[in-house]
Every structure is written in C-alpha cells, then in structure tokens.
Amino acid sequence: MKKITNIIAALLITVLPLISLGQNVPAPPDQHGSDTNQSAESAPIGGGVAILLSLGAAYGGKKYYDYRKKLKNEMED
C-alpha cells in the first residue's frame, strides 16, 4: 500500500506542474520605456533592500543584547 501511495505521489509531483502552466505574458507596448534609457523590465530595488538589511541588523542586535544580558544575569546568580 505504501509503495502505491509513493508512486501516485511521484506521478502527481511530476505531472501537475506540466498541466498547470499558465499562458505566456503579452509583449509590452513599443512606447513603454522609450523616453528613458531604462528597459521595460528594470525596477529599482535598492531602497527596499536597504530597509530590510537595516531592520535585520536591528533585530540581530536586539537579540544579541538580550542574550548578553541573560548571560550576565546567570553569571551573577
């Protein structure tokens, strides 16, 4: 029974992605991006990355601060 279940699961994992493929994306209009040097696919991500990195650093700093505070309290006890 377990062997049959594994075979069915393997078939579903390999066949379902092929069946569920979506349609192709339509081409963008010709005038899109023609007034600047940027291509139609480019988008700025620098601001978001900087915010995520700073929030991650702040979170890591807080966790480290709490960890050191906990170690100091355990050493005193």
PDB file of N, H, CA, C and O in Angstrom:
ATOM      1  N   MET A   1       0.825  -1.190   0.000  1.00  0.00           N
ATOM      2  CA  MET A   1       0.000   0.000   0.000  1.00  0.00           C
ATOM      3  C   MET A   1       0.871   1.256   0.000  1.00  0.00           C
ATOM      4  O   MET A   1       0.558   2.232  -0.682  1.00  0.00           O
ATOM      5  N   LYS A   2       1.972   1.231   0.771  1.00  0.00           N
ATOM      6  H   LYS A   2       2.226   0.438   1.326  1.00  0.00           H
ATOM      7  CA  LYS A   2       2.837   2.398   0.855  1.00  0.00           C
ATOM      8  C   LYS A   2       3.548   2.633  -0.477  1.00  0.00           C
ATOM      9  O   LYS A   2       3.795   3.775  -0.863  1.00  0.00           O
ATOM     10  N   LYS A   3       3.877   1.538  -1.179  1.00  0.00           N
ATOM     11  H   LYS A   3       3.676   0.610  -0.865  1.00  0.00           H
ATOM     12  CA  LYS A   3       4.555   1.658  -2.462  1.00  0.00           C
ATOM     13  C   LYS A   3       3.641   2.306  -3.497  1.00  0.00           C
ATOM     14  O   LYS A   3       4.092   3.123  -4.299  1.00  0.00           O
ATOM     15  N   ILE A   4       2.374   1.949  -3.484  1.00  0.00           N
ATOM     16  H   ILE A   4       2.007   1.285  -2.833  1.00  0.00           H
ATOM     17  CA  ILE A   4       1.403   2.539  -4.416  1.00  0.00           C
ATOM     18  C   ILE A   4       1.215   4.019  -4.118  1.00  0.00           C
ATOM     19  O   ILE A   4       1.138   4.831  -5.039  1.00  0.00           O
ATOM     20  N   THR A   5       1.140   4.370  -2.857  1.00  0.00           N
ATOM     21  H   THR A   5       1.201   3.710  -2.109  1.00  0.00           H
ATOM     22  CA  THR A   5       0.986   5.765  -2.461  1.00  0.00           C
ATOM     23  C   THR A   5       2.190   6.587  -2.913  1.00  0.00           C
ATOM     24  O   THR A   5       2.029   7.709  -3.393  1.00  0.00           O
ATOM     25  N   ASN A   6       3.394   6.038  -2.764  1.00  0.00           N
ATOM     26  H   ASN A   6       3.526   5.127  -2.375  1.00  0.00           H
ATOM     27  CA  ASN A   6       4.595   6.737  -3.210  1.00  0.00           C
ATOM     28  C   ASN A   6       4.616   6.930  -4.724  1.00  0.00           C
ATOM     29  O   ASN A   6       5.036   7.979  -5.210  1.00  0.00           O
ATOM     30  N   ILE A   7       4.170   5.937  -5.460  1.00  0.00           N
ATOM     31  H   ILE A   7       3.829   5.084  -5.065  1.00  0.00           H
ATOM     32  CA  ILE A   7       4.132   6.036  -6.920  1.00  0.00           C
ATOM     33  C   ILE A   7       3.134   7.106  -7.349  1.00  0.00           C
ATOM     34  O   ILE A   7       3.428   7.912  -8.231  1.00  0.00           O
ATOM     35  N   ILE A   8       1.970   7.117  -6.737  1.00  0.00           N
ATOM     36  H   ILE A   8       1.731   6.462  -6.020  1.00  0.00           H
ATOM     37  CA  ILE A   8       0.951   8.122  -7.073  1.00  0.00           C
ATOM     38  C   ILE A   8       1.452   9.517  -6.725  1.00  0.00           C
ATOM     39  O   ILE A   8       1.245  10.456  -7.494  1.00  0.00           O
ATOM     40  N   ALA A   9       2.099   9.662  -5.592  1.00  0.00           N
ATOM     41  H   ALA A   9       2.267   8.899  -4.968  1.00  0.00           H
ATOM     42  CA  ALA A   9       2.633  10.968  -5.195  1.00  0.00           C
ATOM     43  C   ALA A   9       3.707  11.433  -6.175  1.00  0.00           C
ATOM     44  O   ALA A   9       3.739  12.607  -6.544  1.00  0.00           O
ATOM     45  N   ALA A  10       4.577  10.533  -6.595  1.00  0.00           N
ATOM     46  H   ALA A  10       4.550   9.579  -6.295  1.00  0.00           H
ATOM     47  CA  ALA A  10       5.629  10.894  -7.545  1.00  0.00           C
ATOM     48  C   ALA A  10       5.029  11.311  -8.886  1.00  0.00           C
ATOM     49  O   ALA A  10       5.493  12.274  -9.497  1.00  0.00           O
ATOM     50  N   LEU A  11       4.011  10.601  -9.345  1.00  0.00           N
ATOM     51  H   LEU A  11       3.635   9.819  -8.848  1.00  0.00           H
ATOM     52  CA  LEU A  11       3.356  10.968 -10.604  1.00  0.00           C
ATOM     53  C   LEU A  11       2.684  12.335 -10.495  1.00  0.00           C
ATOM     54  O   LEU A  11       2.775  13.145 -11.418  1.00  0.00           O
ATOM     55  N   LEU A  12       2.023  12.592  -9.392  1.00  0.00           N
ATOM     56  H   LEU A  12       1.949  11.935  -8.643  1.00  0.00           H
ATOM     57  CA  LEU A  12       1.367  13.895  -9.218  1.00  0.00           C
ATOM     58  C   LEU A  12       2.382  15.028  -9.174  1.00  0.00           C
ATOM     59  O   LEU A  12       2.149  16.100  -9.732  1.00  0.00           O
ATOM     60  N   ILE A  13       3.506  14.788  -8.511  1.00  0.00           N
ATOM     61  H   ILE A  13       3.696  13.917  -8.058  1.00  0.00           H
ATOM     62  CA  ILE A  13       4.534  15.830  -8.407  1.00  0.00           C
ATOM     63  C   ILE A  13       5.138  16.128  -9.775  1.00  0.00           C
ATOM     64  O   ILE A  13       5.495  17.275 -10.045  1.00  0.00           O
ATOM     65  N   THR A  14       5.260  15.135 -10.636  1.00  0.00           N
ATOM     66  H   THR A  14       4.970  14.204 -10.417  1.00  0.00           H
ATOM     67  CA  THR A  14       5.866  15.373 -11.942  1.00  0.00           C
ATOM     68  C   THR A  14       4.864  15.838 -12.997  1.00  0.00           C
ATOM     69  O   THR A  14       5.239  16.581 -13.904  1.00  0.00           O
ATOM     70  N   VAL A  15       3.603  15.421 -12.903  1.00  0.00           N
ATOM     71  H   VAL A  15       3.299  14.817 -12.166  1.00  0.00           H
ATOM     72  CA  VAL A  15       2.631  15.736 -13.947  1.00  0.00           C
ATOM     73  C   VAL A  15       1.892  17.051 -13.683  1.00  0.00           C
ATOM     74  O   VAL A  15       1.644  17.802 -14.626  1.00  0.00           O
ATOM     75  N   LEU A  16       1.542  17.343 -12.464  1.00  0.00           N
ATOM     76  H   LEU A  16       1.743  16.732 -11.698  1.00  0.00           H
ATOM     77  CA  LEU A  16       0.746  18.534 -12.175  1.00  0.00           C
ATOM     78  C   LEU A  16       1.422  19.847 -12.582  1.00  0.00           C
ATOM     79  O   LEU A  16       0.733  20.715 -13.118  1.00  0.00           O
ATOM     80  N   PRO A  17       2.708  20.045 -12.365  1.00  0.00           N
ATOM     81  CA  PRO A  17       3.308  21.292 -12.839  1.00  0.00           C
ATOM     82  C   PRO A  17       3.229  21.461 -14.355  1.00  0.00           C
ATOM     83  O   PRO A  17       3.108  22.585 -14.842  1.00  0.00           O
ATOM     84  N   LEU A  18       3.295  20.376 -15.096  1.00  0.00           N
ATOM     85  H   LEU A  18       3.394  19.463 -14.700  1.00  0.00           H
ATOM     86  CA  LEU A  18       3.200  20.471 -16.550  1.00  0.00           C
ATOM     87  C   LEU A  18       1.785  20.834 -16.982  1.00  0.00           C
ATOM     88  O   LEU A  18       1.607  21.563 -17.959  1.00  0.00           O
ATOM     89  N   ILE A  19       0.798  20.348 -16.285  1.00  0.00           N
ATOM     90  H   ILE A  19       0.942  19.756 -15.492  1.00  0.00           H
ATOM     91  CA  ILE A  19      -0.593  20.635 -16.624  1.00  0.00           C
ATOM     92  C   ILE A  19      -0.968  22.065 -16.249  1.00  0.00           C
ATOM     93  O   ILE A  19      -1.761  22.699 -16.945  1.00  0.00           O
ATOM     94  N   SER A  20      -0.416  22.567 -15.175  1.00  0.00           N
ATOM     95  H   SER A  20       0.228  22.051 -14.609  1.00  0.00           H
ATOM     96  CA  SER A  20      -0.837  23.859 -14.643  1.00  0.00           C
ATOM     97  C   SER A  20      -0.030  25.046 -15.156  1.00  0.00           C
ATOM     98  O   SER A  20      -0.044  26.105 -14.530  1.00  0.00           O
ATOM     99  N   LEU A  21       0.669  24.899 -16.272  1.00  0.00           N
ATOM    100  H   LEU A  21       0.680  24.038 -16.781  1.00  0.00           H
ATOM    101  CA  LEU A  21       1.419  26.018 -16.827  1.00  0.00           C
ATOM    102  C   LEU A  21       0.453  27.100 -17.297  1.00  0.00           C
ATOM    103  O   LEU A  21      -0.584  26.811 -17.893  1.00  0.00           O
ATOM    104  N   GLY A  22       0.811  28.350 -17.017  1.00  0.00           N
ATOM    105  H   GLY A  22       1.653  28.585 -16.532  1.00  0.00           H
ATOM    106  CA  GLY A  22      -0.042  29.467 -17.401  1.00  0.00           C
ATOM    107  C   GLY A  22       0.228  29.920 -18.824  1.00  0.00           C
ATOM    108  O   GLY A  22       1.068  29.353 -19.522  1.00  0.00           O
ATOM    109  N   GLN A  23      -0.493  30.948 -19.245  1.00  0.00           N
ATOM    110  H   GLN A  23      -1.175  31.409 -18.678  1.00  0.00           H
ATOM    111  CA  GLN A  23      -0.304  31.499 -20.576  1.00  0.00           C
ATOM    112  C   GLN A  23       0.937  32.365 -20.612  1.00  0.00           C
ATOM    113  O   GLN A  23       1.430  32.799 -19.570  1.00  0.00           O
ATOM    114  N   ASN A  24       1.439  32.615 -21.799  1.00  0.00           N
ATOM    115  H   ASN A  24       1.039  32.263 -22.645  1.00  0.00           H
ATOM    116  CA  ASN A  24       2.587  33.491 -21.968  1.00  0.00           C
ATOM    117  C   ASN A  24       2.193  34.929 -21.653  1.00  0.00           C
ATOM    118  O   ASN A  24       1.044  35.325 -21.845  1.00  0.00           O
ATOM    119  N   VAL A  25       3.152  35.701 -21.171  1.00  0.00           N
ATOM    120  H   VAL A  25       4.086  35.380 -21.015  1.00  0.00           H
ATOM    121  CA  VAL A  25       2.928  37.100 -20.865  1.00  0.00           C
ATOM    122  C   VAL A  25       2.919  37.880 -22.173  1.00  0.00           C
ATOM    123  O   VAL A  25       3.796  37.672 -23.011  1.00  0.00           O
ATOM    124  N   PRO A  26       1.941  38.779 -22.372  1.00  0.00           N
ATOM    125  CA  PRO A  26       1.929  39.546 -23.618  1.00  0.00           C
ATOM    126  C   PRO A  26       3.102  40.527 -23.675  1.00  0.00           C
ATOM    127  O   PRO A  26       3.599  40.964 -22.637  1.00  0.00           O
ATOM    128  N   ALA A  27       3.532  40.861 -24.854  1.00  0.00           N
ATOM    129  H   ALA A  27       3.128  40.506 -25.697  1.00  0.00           H
ATOM    130  CA  ALA A  27       4.648  41.783 -25.036  1.00  0.00           C
ATOM    131  C   ALA A  27       4.226  43.191 -24.612  1.00  0.00           C
ATOM    132  O   ALA A  27       3.078  43.582 -24.826  1.00  0.00           O
ATOM    133  N   PRO A  28       5.142  43.955 -24.015  1.00  0.00           N
ATOM    134  CA  PRO A  28       4.789  45.318 -23.621  1.00  0.00           C
ATOM    135  C   PRO A  28       4.635  46.208 -24.855  1.00  0.00           C
ATOM    136  O   PRO A  28       5.184  45.895 -25.912  1.00  0.00           O
ATOM    137  N   PRO A  29       3.897  47.311 -24.733  1.00  0.00           N
ATOM    138  CA  PRO A  29       3.766  48.226 -25.871  1.00  0.00           C
ATOM    139  C   PRO A  29       5.124  48.789 -26.283  1.00  0.00           C
ATOM    140  O   PRO A  29       6.046  48.859 -25.472  1.00  0.00           O
ATOM    141  N   ASP A  30       5.239  49.185 -27.535  1.00  0.00           N
ATOM    142  H   ASP A  30       4.489  49.129 -28.195  1.00  0.00           H
ATOM    143  CA  ASP A  30       6.520  49.672 -28.054  1.00  0.00           C
ATOM    144  C   ASP A  30       6.972  50.961 -27.395  1.00  0.00           C
ATOM    145  O   ASP A  30       8.174  51.148 -27.203  1.00  0.00           O
ATOM    146  N   GLN A  31       6.065  51.854 -27.043  1.00  0.00           N
ATOM    147  H   GLN A  31       5.089  51.701 -27.199  1.00  0.00           H
ATOM    148  CA  GLN A  31       6.461  53.142 -26.491  1.00  0.00           C
ATOM    149  C   GLN A  31       6.851  53.058 -25.021  1.00  0.00           C
ATOM    150  O   GLN A  31       7.346  54.047 -24.481  1.00  0.00           O
ATOM    151  N   HIS A  32       6.657  51.945 -24.358  1.00  0.00           N
ATOM    152  H   HIS A  32       6.255  51.142 -24.797  1.00  0.00           H
ATOM    153  CA  HIS A  32       6.984  51.827 -22.939  1.00  0.00           C
ATOM    154  C   HIS A  32       8.496  51.873 -22.739  1.00  0.00           C
ATOM    155  O   HIS A  32       9.222  51.034 -23.272  1.00  0.00           O
ATOM    156  N   GLY A  33       8.961  52.835 -21.986  1.00  0.00           N
ATOM    157  H   GLY A  33       8.371  53.516 -21.553  1.00  0.00           H
ATOM    158  CA  GLY A  33      10.376  52.948 -21.688  1.00  0.00           C
ATOM    159  C   GLY A  33      11.198  53.585 -22.792  1.00  0.00           C
ATOM    160  O   GLY A  33      12.424  53.621 -22.695  1.00  0.00           O
ATOM    161  N   SER A  34      10.556  54.091 -23.843  1.00  0.00           N
ATOM    162  H   SER A  34       9.560  54.062 -23.922  1.00  0.00           H
ATOM    163  CA  SER A  34      11.323  54.652 -24.950  1.00  0.00           C
ATOM    164  C   SER A  34      11.838  56.055 -24.666  1.00  0.00           C
ATOM    165  O   SER A  34      12.774  56.497 -25.332  1.00  0.00           O
ATOM    166  N   ASP A  35      11.254  56.785 -23.688  1.00  0.00           N
ATOM    167  H   ASP A  35      10.494  56.426 -23.147  1.00  0.00           H
ATOM    168  CA  ASP A  35      11.709  58.139 -23.410  1.00  0.00           C
ATOM    169  C   ASP A  35      12.903  58.165 -22.461  1.00  0.00           C
ATOM    170  O   ASP A  35      13.503  59.225 -22.283  1.00  0.00           O
ATOM    171  N   THR A  36      13.266  57.063 -21.854  1.00  0.00           N
ATOM    172  H   THR A  36      12.778  56.202 -21.998  1.00  0.00           H
ATOM    173  CA  THR A  36      14.431  56.985 -20.983  1.00  0.00           C
ATOM    174  C   THR A  36      15.337  55.862 -21.451  1.00  0.00           C
ATOM    175  O   THR A  36      15.004  55.131 -22.383  1.00  0.00           O
ATOM    176  N   ASN A  37      16.474  55.728 -20.806  1.00  0.00           N
ATOM    177  H   ASN A  37      16.745  56.322 -20.048  1.00  0.00           H
ATOM    178  CA  ASN A  37      17.413  54.671 -21.170  1.00  0.00           C
ATOM    179  C   ASN A  37      17.107  53.360 -20.468  1.00  0.00           C
ATOM    180  O   ASN A  37      17.766  52.355 -20.736  1.00  0.00           O
ATOM    181  N   GLN A  38      16.117  53.343 -19.570  1.00  0.00           N
ATOM    182  H   GLN A  38      15.582  54.159 -19.352  1.00  0.00           H
ATOM    183  CA  GLN A  38      15.776  52.114 -18.855  1.00  0.00           C
ATOM    184  C   GLN A  38      14.980  51.187 -19.759  1.00  0.00           C
ATOM    185  O   GLN A  38      14.179  51.627 -20.583  1.00  0.00           O
ATOM    186  N   SER A  39      15.218  49.902 -19.586  1.00  0.00           N
ATOM    187  H   SER A  39      15.869  49.544 -18.916  1.00  0.00           H
ATOM    188  CA  SER A  39      14.413  48.941 -20.325  1.00  0.00           C
ATOM    189  C   SER A  39      13.078  48.761 -19.611  1.00  0.00           C
ATOM    190  O   SER A  39      12.898  49.228 -18.486  1.00  0.00           O
ATOM    191  N   ALA A  40      12.162  48.094 -20.260  1.00  0.00           N
ATOM    192  H   ALA A  40      12.308  47.715 -21.174  1.00  0.00           H
ATOM    193  CA  ALA A  40      10.823  47.922 -19.700  1.00  0.00           C
ATOM    194  C   ALA A  40      10.828  46.991 -18.492  1.00  0.00           C
ATOM    195  O   ALA A  40       9.916  47.068 -17.668  1.00  0.00           O
ATOM    196  N   GLU A  41      11.828  46.106 -18.356  1.00  0.00           N
ATOM    197  H   GLU A  41      12.569  46.043 -19.025  1.00  0.00           H
ATOM    198  CA  GLU A  41      11.845  45.132 -17.270  1.00  0.00           C
ATOM    199  C   GLU A  41      12.508  45.624 -15.995  1.00  0.00           C
ATOM    200  O   GLU A  41      12.355  44.988 -14.953  1.00  0.00           O
ATOM    201  N   SER A  42      13.243  46.736 -16.036  1.00  0.00           N
ATOM    202  H   SER A  42      13.367  47.253 -16.883  1.00  0.00           H
ATOM    203  CA  SER A  42      14.016  47.139 -14.866  1.00  0.00           C
ATOM    204  C   SER A  42      13.150  47.874 -13.851  1.00  0.00           C
ATOM    205  O   SER A  42      12.248  48.628 -14.214  1.00  0.00           O
ATOM    206  N   ALA A  43      13.437  47.644 -12.581  1.00  0.00           N
ATOM    207  H   ALA A  43      14.170  47.032 -12.285  1.00  0.00           H
ATOM    208  CA  ALA A  43      12.741  48.322 -11.491  1.00  0.00           C
ATOM    209  C   ALA A  43      13.734  48.514 -10.355  1.00  0.00           C
ATOM    210  O   ALA A  43      14.514  47.607 -10.065  1.00  0.00           O
ATOM    211  N   PRO A  44      13.722  49.672  -9.708  1.00  0.00           N
ATOM    212  CA  PRO A  44      14.670  49.900  -8.615  1.00  0.00           C
ATOM    213  C   PRO A  44      14.299  49.093  -7.374  1.00  0.00           C
ATOM    214  O   PRO A  44      13.142  49.084  -6.952  1.00  0.00           O
ATOM    215  N   ILE A  45      15.287  48.419  -6.795  1.00  0.00           N
ATOM    216  H   ILE A  45      16.226  48.426  -7.138  1.00  0.00           H
ATOM    217  CA  ILE A  45      15.034  47.644  -5.577  1.00  0.00           C
ATOM    218  C   ILE A  45      15.960  48.068  -4.450  1.00  0.00           C
ATOM    219  O   ILE A  45      15.910  47.486  -3.367  1.00  0.00           O
ATOM    220  N   GLY A  46      16.804  49.067  -4.678  1.00  0.00           N
ATOM    221  H   GLY A  46      16.845  49.540  -5.558  1.00  0.00           H
ATOM    222  CA  GLY A  46      17.811  49.467  -3.704  1.00  0.00           C
ATOM    223  C   GLY A  46      17.217  49.913  -2.377  1.00  0.00           C
ATOM    224  O   GLY A  46      17.726  49.528  -1.325  1.00  0.00           O
ATOM    225  N   GLY A  47      16.157  50.712  -2.393  1.00  0.00           N
ATOM    226  H   GLY A  47      15.743  51.024  -3.248  1.00  0.00           H
ATOM    227  CA  GLY A  47      15.568  51.213  -1.156  1.00  0.00           C
ATOM    228  C   GLY A  47      15.000  50.108  -0.296  1.00  0.00           C
ATOM    229  O   GLY A  47      15.180  50.113   0.922  1.00  0.00           O
ATOM    230  N   GLY A  48      14.320  49.167  -0.906  1.00  0.00           N
ATOM    231  H   GLY A  48      14.174  49.163  -1.895  1.00  0.00           H
ATOM    232  CA  GLY A  48      13.733  48.063  -0.159  1.00  0.00           C
ATOM    233  C   GLY A  48      14.782  47.159   0.458  1.00  0.00           C
ATOM    234  O   GLY A  48      14.623  46.690   1.585  1.00  0.00           O
ATOM    235  N   VAL A  49      15.843  46.919  -0.273  1.00  0.00           N
ATOM    236  H   VAL A  49      15.972  47.300  -1.188  1.00  0.00           H
ATOM    237  CA  VAL A  49      16.918  46.062   0.232  1.00  0.00           C
ATOM    238  C   VAL A  49      17.597  46.733   1.421  1.00  0.00           C
ATOM    239  O   VAL A  49      17.904  46.076   2.416  1.00  0.00           O
ATOM    240  N   ALA A  50      17.831  48.039   1.318  1.00  0.00           N
ATOM    241  H   ALA A  50      17.582  48.572   0.510  1.00  0.00           H
ATOM    242  CA  ALA A  50      18.478  48.759   2.423  1.00  0.00           C
ATOM    243  C   ALA A  50      17.605  48.735   3.677  1.00  0.00           C
ATOM    244  O   ALA A  50      18.117  48.567   4.784  1.00  0.00           O
ATOM    245  N   ILE A  51      16.313  48.897   3.515  1.00  0.00           N
ATOM    246  H   ILE A  51      15.897  49.033   2.615  1.00  0.00           H
ATOM    247  CA  ILE A  51      15.404  48.853   4.662  1.00  0.00           C
ATOM    248  C   ILE A  51      15.415  47.473   5.298  1.00  0.00           C
ATOM    249  O   ILE A  51      15.488  47.355   6.522  1.00  0.00           O
ATOM    250  N   LEU A  52      15.343  46.423   4.480  1.00  0.00           N
ATOM    251  H   LEU A  52      15.284  46.518   3.486  1.00  0.00           H
ATOM    252  CA  LEU A  52      15.350  45.060   5.021  1.00  0.00           C
ATOM    253  C   LEU A  52      16.654  44.745   5.738  1.00  0.00           C
ATOM    254  O   LEU A  52      16.638  44.115   6.795  1.00  0.00           O
ATOM    255  N   LEU A  53      17.786  45.175   5.180  1.00  0.00           N
ATOM    256  H   LEU A  53      17.799  45.688   4.322  1.00  0.00           H
ATOM    257  CA  LEU A  53      19.070  44.926   5.831  1.00  0.00           C
ATOM    258  C   LEU A  53      19.177  45.670   7.156  1.00  0.00           C
ATOM    259  O   LEU A  53      19.677  45.119   8.136  1.00  0.00           O
ATOM    260  N   SER A  54      18.711  46.919   7.195  1.00  0.00           N
ATOM    261  H   SER A  54      18.305  47.366   6.398  1.00  0.00           H
ATOM    262  CA  SER A  54      18.790  47.672   8.447  1.00  0.00           C
ATOM    263  C   SER A  54      17.860  47.087   9.504  1.00  0.00           C
ATOM    264  O   SER A  54      18.227  47.028  10.678  1.00  0.00           O
ATOM    265  N   LEU A  55      16.669  46.656   9.112  1.00  0.00           N
ATOM    266  H   LEU A  55      16.371  46.704   8.159  1.00  0.00           H
ATOM    267  CA  LEU A  55      15.770  46.025  10.075  1.00  0.00           C
ATOM    268  C   LEU A  55      16.331  44.700  10.572  1.00  0.00           C
ATOM    269  O   LEU A  55      16.194  44.375  11.752  1.00  0.00           O
ATOM    270  N   GLY A  56      16.958  43.934   9.689  1.00  0.00           N
ATOM    271  H   GLY A  56      17.069  44.198   8.731  1.00  0.00           H
ATOM    272  CA  GLY A  56      17.586  42.677  10.097  1.00  0.00           C
ATOM    273  C   GLY A  56      18.740  42.902  11.052  1.00  0.00           C
ATOM    274  O   GLY A  56      18.913  42.152  12.013  1.00  0.00           O
ATOM    275  N   ALA A  57      19.539  43.943  10.789  1.00  0.00           N
ATOM    276  H   ALA A  57      19.398  44.552  10.009  1.00  0.00           H
ATOM    277  CA  ALA A  57      20.653  44.255  11.684  1.00  0.00           C
ATOM    278  C   ALA A  57      20.136  44.705  13.048  1.00  0.00           C
ATOM    279  O   ALA A  57      20.697  44.330  14.078  1.00  0.00           O
ATOM    280  N   ALA A  58      19.072  45.506  13.061  1.00  0.00           N
ATOM    281  H   ALA A  58      18.617  45.811  12.224  1.00  0.00           H
ATOM    282  CA  ALA A  58      18.499  45.959  14.336  1.00  0.00           C
ATOM    283  C   ALA A  58      17.936  44.773  15.123  1.00  0.00           C
ATOM    284  O   ALA A  58      18.117  44.692  16.338  1.00  0.00           O
ATOM    285  N   TYR A  59      17.263  43.868  14.442  1.00  0.00           N
ATOM    286  H   TYR A  59      17.116  43.935  13.455  1.00  0.00           H
ATOM    287  CA  TYR A  59      16.706  42.686  15.099  1.00  0.00           C
ATOM    288  C   TYR A  59      17.828  41.806  15.661  1.00  0.00           C
ATOM    289  O   TYR A  59      17.740  41.334  16.795  1.00  0.00           O
ATOM    290  N   GLY A  60      18.874  41.588  14.871  1.00  0.00           N
ATOM    291  H   GLY A  60      18.945  41.972  13.950  1.00  0.00           H
ATOM    292  CA  GLY A  60      20.005  40.799  15.349  1.00  0.00           C
ATOM    293  C   GLY A  60      20.702  41.457  16.524  1.00  0.00           C
ATOM    294  O   GLY A  60      21.114  40.773  17.461  1.00  0.00           O
ATOM    295  N   GLY A  61      20.839  42.779  16.489  1.00  0.00           N
ATOM    296  H   GLY A  61      20.505  43.334  15.728  1.00  0.00           H
ATOM    297  CA  GLY A  61      21.452  43.496  17.604  1.00  0.00           C
ATOM    298  C   GLY A  61      20.640  43.366  18.878  1.00  0.00           C
ATOM    299  O   GLY A  61      21.203  43.197  19.960  1.00  0.00           O
ATOM    300  N   LYS A  62      19.328  43.442  18.760  1.00  0.00           N
ATOM    301  H   LYS A  62      18.871  43.580  17.882  1.00  0.00           H
ATOM    302  CA  LYS A  62      18.456  43.301  19.932  1.00  0.00           C
ATOM    303  C   LYS A  62      18.561  41.890  20.513  1.00  0.00           C
ATOM    304  O   LYS A  62      18.636  41.716  21.729  1.00  0.00           O
ATOM    305  N   LYS A  63      18.566  40.882  19.629  1.00  0.00           N
ATOM    306  H   LYS A  63      18.505  41.023  18.641  1.00  0.00           H
ATOM    307  CA  LYS A  63      18.693  39.503  20.109  1.00  0.00           C
ATOM    308  C   LYS A  63      20.037  39.293  20.813  1.00  0.00           C
ATOM    309  O   LYS A  63      20.092  38.630  21.849  1.00  0.00           O
ATOM    310  N   TYR A  64      21.118  39.851  20.262  1.00  0.00           N
ATOM    311  H   TYR A  64      21.072  40.390  19.420  1.00  0.00           H
ATOM    312  CA  TYR A  64      22.430  39.729  20.867  1.00  0.00           C
ATOM    313  C   TYR A  64      22.472  40.453  22.212  1.00  0.00           C
ATOM    314  O   TYR A  64      23.047  39.944  23.174  1.00  0.00           O
ATOM    315  N   TYR A  65      21.869  41.629  22.282  1.00  0.00           N
ATOM    316  H   TYR A  65      21.401  42.043  21.501  1.00  0.00           H
ATOM    317  CA  TYR A  65      21.820  42.390  23.532  1.00  0.00           C
ATOM    318  C   TYR A  65      21.070  41.597  24.614  1.00  0.00           C
ATOM    319  O   TYR A  65      21.528  41.514  25.754  1.00  0.00           O
ATOM    320  N   ASP A  66      19.932  41.023  24.256  1.00  0.00           N
ATOM    321  H   ASP A  66      19.560  41.090  23.330  1.00  0.00           H
ATOM    322  CA  ASP A  66      19.164  40.222  25.214  1.00  0.00           C
ATOM    323  C   ASP A  66      19.946  38.985  25.658  1.00  0.00           C
ATOM    324  O   ASP A  66      19.904  38.610  26.829  1.00  0.00           O
ATOM    325  N   TYR A  67      20.660  38.351  24.722  1.00  0.00           N
ATOM    326  H   TYR A  67      20.694  38.656  23.770  1.00  0.00           H
ATOM    327  CA  TYR A  67      21.453  37.170  25.035  1.00  0.00           C
ATOM    328  C   TYR A  67      22.571  37.515  26.014  1.00  0.00           C
ATOM    329  O   TYR A  67      22.787  36.793  26.987  1.00  0.00           O
ATOM    330  N   ARG A  68      23.290  38.623  25.760  1.00  0.00           N
ATOM    331  H   ARG A  68      23.115  39.209  24.969  1.00  0.00           H
ATOM    332  CA  ARG A  68      24.366  39.032  26.666  1.00  0.00           C
ATOM    333  C   ARG A  68      23.823  39.406  28.038  1.00  0.00           C
ATOM    334  O   ARG A  68      24.451  39.112  29.056  1.00  0.00           O
ATOM    335  N   LYS A  69      22.658  40.052  28.071  1.00  0.00           N
ATOM    336  H   LYS A  69      22.149  40.290  27.244  1.00  0.00           H
ATOM    337  CA  LYS A  69      22.028  40.432  29.336  1.00  0.00           C
ATOM    338  C   LYS A  69      21.644  39.177  30.126  1.00  0.00           C
ATOM    339  O   LYS A  69      21.808  39.126  31.345  1.00  0.00           O
ATOM    340  N   LYS A  70      21.134  38.174  29.423  1.00  0.00           N
ATOM    341  H   LYS A  70      21.000  38.215  28.433  1.00  0.00           H
ATOM    342  CA  LYS A  70      20.760  36.924  30.080  1.00  0.00           C
ATOM    343  C   LYS A  70      21.996  36.216  30.636  1.00  0.00           C
ATOM    344  O   LYS A  70      21.955  35.701  31.753  1.00  0.00           O
ATOM    345  N   LEU A  71      23.098  36.182  29.874  1.00  0.00           N
ATOM    346  H   LEU A  71      23.131  36.600  28.966  1.00  0.00           H
ATOM    347  CA  LEU A  71      24.328  35.565  30.354  1.00  0.00           C
ATOM    348  C   LEU A  71      24.872  36.285  31.578  1.00  0.00           C
ATOM    349  O   LEU A  71      25.354  35.644  32.511  1.00  0.00           O
ATOM    350  N   LYS A  72      24.800  37.602  31.582  1.00  0.00           N
ATOM    351  H   LYS A  72      24.409  38.123  30.823  1.00  0.00           H
ATOM    352  CA  LYS A  72      25.289  38.384  32.709  1.00  0.00           C
ATOM    353  C   LYS A  72      24.466  38.100  33.962  1.00  0.00           C
ATOM    354  O   LYS A  72      25.018  37.995  35.057  1.00  0.00           O
ATOM    355  N   ASN A  73      23.152  37.975  33.805  1.00  0.00           N
ATOM    356  H   ASN A  73      22.703  38.060  32.915  1.00  0.00           H
ATOM    357  CA  ASN A  73      22.289  37.674  34.945  1.00  0.00           C
ATOM    358  C   ASN A  73      22.548  36.259  35.478  1.00  0.00           C
ATOM    359  O   ASN A  73      22.482  36.035  36.687  1.00  0.00           O
ATOM    360  N   GLU A  74      22.843  35.304  34.585  1.00  0.00           N
ATOM    361  H   GLU A  74      22.897  35.487  33.603  1.00  0.00           H
ATOM    362  CA  GLU A  74      23.123  33.940  35.024  1.00  0.00           C
ATOM    363  C   GLU A  74      24.463  33.867  35.755  1.00  0.00           C
ATOM    364  O   GLU A  74      24.617  33.083  36.691  1.00  0.00           O
ATOM    365  N   MET A  75      25.423  34.673  35.334  1.00  0.00           N
ATOM    366  H   MET A  75      25.298  35.310  34.573  1.00  0.00           H
ATOM    367  CA  MET A  75      26.736  34.674  35.974  1.00  0.00           C
ATOM    368  C   MET A  75      26.657  35.272  37.388  1.00  0.00           C
ATOM    369  O   MET A  75      27.392  34.858  38.285  1.00  0.00           O
ATOM    370  N   GLU A  76      25.760  36.247  37.574  1.00  0.00           N
ATOM    371  H   GLU A  76      25.163  36.583  36.845  1.00  0.00           H
ATOM    372  CA  GLU A  76      25.616  36.879  38.864  1.00  0.00           C
ATOM    373  C   GLU A  76      24.908  35.960  39.868  1.00  0.00           C
ATOM    374  O   GLU A  76      25.157  36.041  41.071  1.00  0.00           O
ATOM    375  N   ASP A  77      24.044  35.105  39.377  1.00  0.00           N
ATOM    376  H   ASP A  77      23.842  35.039  38.400  1.00  0.00           H
ATOM    377  CA  ASP A  77      23.275  34.222  40.271  1.00  0.00           C
ATOM    378  C   ASP A  77      24.068  33.085  40.790  1.00  0.00           C
ATOM    379  O   ASP A  77      23.549  32.267  41.550  1.00  0.00           O
TER     380      ASP A  77
END
